[in-house]
Amino acid sequence: MPHTSPFGRVLTAMVSPMSPDGALDRRGAVALAHHLVDLGHDGIVVNGTTGEAPTLTAEESIEMVALVAEAVGDRVAVVAGVGSNATAHSLEMSARAKDAGASALLLVAPYYNKPTQAGLLAHCRAVADATDLPIMLYDIPGRTGVPFASDTLIALAEHPNIRAVKDAKGDLWAATQVMAATDLLWYSGADEVNLAHLAQGATGVVSVVGHVAGRQYAAMVAAVDRGDLAHAQRIHRDLIPLVEAIMNTSQGAIMAKAALRELGVIAHATVRLPYVESPPEHLEKLRAALAQVALS
């Protein structure tokens, strides 16, 4: 397993803190970035799914990158989400994200318009050709409507700037085949299968639960590195209540913000429509999980 990566190895897809009126909470974003670093992360993804990227304006997205890069960019990798269903927009956002301080890019498959695999190849190559930053592809067909086929990933791996995959597809066998055929750095993009991906050779995780369990995921990665699968399994099982509460109750962004508010890391759990905040029964489940899982 690679022990170094331009993206880091323990990353969280950071939420975008907001004030009650829905505006970006800039102080909250900076405080959250420091919180994530203090929890053991060596990378932060900004403007990903959990950052509610579809509801941010282009200006807000770039401002989020700049805030995080200025706050912690000298300590961790800052990976900027620049995905779009318009290639021209991804090209623009890639250049602007670099200027704002991003050290790497996250490129999701174009959503809604469902390109063919040939279109995916052309889209990703166009972005990779236009930047010198390392790119992590984001494979999440449940949201985009189109997966990266294994042959497509193998072809894209030939581009020197395409370095990694965030896998939220959940096909472990396809993942291991692509890992065996390429030098792509592999990242689990779903907390439910973090251990499974790490055990078969993934480089790291891009987490949501890491907002509050970054130390545990750093310890899991370290345990797998040294071959202590039993310890990694204990961490994985100890986190089941928290993963269930955050990932399988409503939406990760909603529940991660609620958890951060419960712990006093951010002031408000505000989300933008079409998301709505957690109802009482979801908060009860979350509070029980936070109480059950040792977060020290």
N, C-alpha and C positions, 0 to 999 in steps of 0.2 A: 504494500500500500504506500502511495506517496505520502511523505510526511511534511511536505511544503506545498503551498498552493498560492497563486496570486489572489485567490478569493478568500483565503482563510479556510478553516475546516469546521469551525462551529459558528454558524451564522443564524441569525433570526431575521425573518422578513418583518421589519419594524412597522408597527401601526403609525398612523399619522395623527398625533394628538390634536384635539379640537376643543375650542371653547363652546359654551352652551349655544351660542348663536351660529355655530357651524364653521367659524373661521379657524384657520390653522392656529394652533397654540405653539408659537415659536419657542418660548421658554420651555414649554413642556417637551418639545421635540429634542432640544438640547439636553435637558435633564434625562430623558429616556435614553438617548444615545450613550451618555455616561453610565447610566444604570446597566445597559447591556454589556458594555465593556467590563464593568466591575463584576458582572456575573460570569466572566470567562470567555466571552465571545472574541474571536479574532477577525470577524467579518460582520457587516451589517448590510442587509438588502433594503434599499429605500425605493419607494414607489412600486412595490410588488402588489400582489393580490391583497395581502393583509394590510397594506398601506392605503387601501381603497383608491388605487391609482385611477380606475375609470371615472371617479367623481372629482378628481383633482384637475384643475386647469394646467396647461403647460407651464405657466409661470409658477404656480404653486409647486409643481413637481420639481422644477429646477431649484426653487428656493429650498425645498426639503433636502435635496442633495447638498446644496451649499451649506446649510445649517449643520448637517451631520459631518460633512467633510471638514468644516472649520473646527467643530467641537472635538472630533476624535479621529480625524483622518490620518493623524500622525501615529496612531496606535493600532488601527485596524484597517482592513480593506473596506472600502465603501463601494458597494455594488449597486449601480443605478438601474432601475427598471426603465427600459426605453421601448418596450413592445407596443405595437399598434397594429391595427388592421389596414393601415396605409403605409407602405414602405417609405414613402417620402417623409412621412411624419417621424418614423423611427430613425431615419437618417438625420433629420434635424435635431431630434432629442438626444441622439448619441453625441453629436458635436457639442451641444449645449451642456450635457451632463459632464463631459470631460472638462469643459471650461469651468464648470462649477466645482470641480474637485474630485469627481468620481475616479476611482482607480480601476474599475471593471464595470462591465455591462451585463444586464440580465435581459435576454431577448425571448419573449414568449411567442409561440406560434400565433399568427394572425387569427383573430377570433371573429366569429359571426359570418364572415364571407367564405370560410372553409376552402382555402386554396388546395389544389392538388399537391402531391408530393413534389412535382417539378416546380410548382409555385413556391413551396416552402424552401426548396433549395435556392431558388433565385432570390427570394426575400432575404434569407440569412446571409447569403454570399454578398449581397449588395451592402448590407450593414457592415459585415466583416471587412469588406474591401475599403470602406470609407473611414475606418478607425484603426488606431494602433493599440487600443485597449483590449485586454482579454475579454472574451465573451462567454457567458454561461447561457446555454439554450434552456428554455423552460418548457417542459413537456407536460401539459395538463389538459388532456383532451376533454375531461369532464366539464371544463369551462370554455375551452376554445372551440370545441366541436371537431377538431382534427388532431390526430396524434402525429408525432414524428415516427415514421416507419424506421425499423432498424437499418435498412439499407440507406435511408436518407441520412441518419445520424452517422453512419460509417463514411458516407461520401462527404458530409460536412466536416468530419474530423480531419480531413486532408487540408483544410484551411488553417494556416498558422495562428490566426487570431481566435478561432473557435476552439476553446480549451476545455469546456465542461458542460455537463447536463444536470439540471435540477429535475429530478424524476418524480412527478406526481401522477404518473400513469398507473403505477401499481403492478406492472408486469415484471416480476422478479426474474423470470427466465429470459425475457427479451433484454433486460438490463445486463445480465451476466454475459449474454452473447455479445452485446456491443462492447462491454468492457474488455472482453477477451480479444476482440477484433481491432481495438483502437487504443490510443493513449488518452482518451477523454477522461477527465476527472469527473467522478460520479458523486452526486449529492442526493440524499434522500430528501424529497420535497413533501413528505407526509409523515407526521410524527408517529402514526400508528406502525409504520414499517421502518423506522430509523435503524433499529437493531438488525433487522433482516438485511437491509442494504449494506450496513457496515460489515456484517459478518461475511458477506460475499465479495468484499473488496472495495466498497465505496470509500471515497476520500473523506466525506463529512456529511453534515446535515444542514439544510436550510429550514429552520424550525419556526413554528408559531408558539408552541408551548414554551420555547426557549425564552420568551419574554419574562417568565418567572422561574424557569428551571434550567437556565443556562449552565449553571455549575454541574448539574446532573448530566447534561448532555456532553459537556466537556469531559467529565469523568468516564462516561460511556465510551467516547472515542478513544480516550487514553487506555481504557481497559482492553478494548479490542486490539489496539496497537500492540500491547504487551502479551496478548494471547490469553487474557483472563476472561474467558467467555462467561464464566459463572458470575463474576462481579457485574459484567455488562447486563446479564439477564436479570439480576436483582434490581438494578437501576430501572431497567425497562418495566419490570413488573410493579415496582413501587410507584411508577408514574402513571399507571393505568387510570386511576380515578381522575387525575388532572387532565390527561389526554382525552378521556371521555367527555369531561366537562367542557373543555375548550374546543375540541375538534368535532364532537359528535352531538352537540346540543342544538346549535343553530348555525352560526358562521364563525370562523376563526377570528376574524377581525373584531366582531361584536364581543365575543367572549374574552379575547385577549385584552381589549380595552377595559372590560369589566373587572378582570383580574388585576390589572395594573392599578385601577382605581381602588379596589379593595385593599391593596397593599400600600396605597399612598404614593405610588410612583408618579401617577398623573392625576390631575385634579378632576377631570371629567371623563366620562365614558361616551361622550358624544360621537355619533356616527352620522354619515350623510345618507339621506334617502337615495336609493330604495332600502338601505339598511335601517333598522330601528333598534333601539336599545333593548337589553335583555329584560324579559318579564320576571316577576318575583320568583317563580318556580325554577327558572334557569339560574338565577343568582343563588338560590338555596343550594342547588347542586354544586355550583362553583365554590361556594363558601365551605361546604363540607369537604370538597376535594382539597382545597387549600389548607384546611385544618388537618387533613389526614396525611398529606405529603409533607415531609420535612424539607423546608426550603432554605435551610441555613447553609 
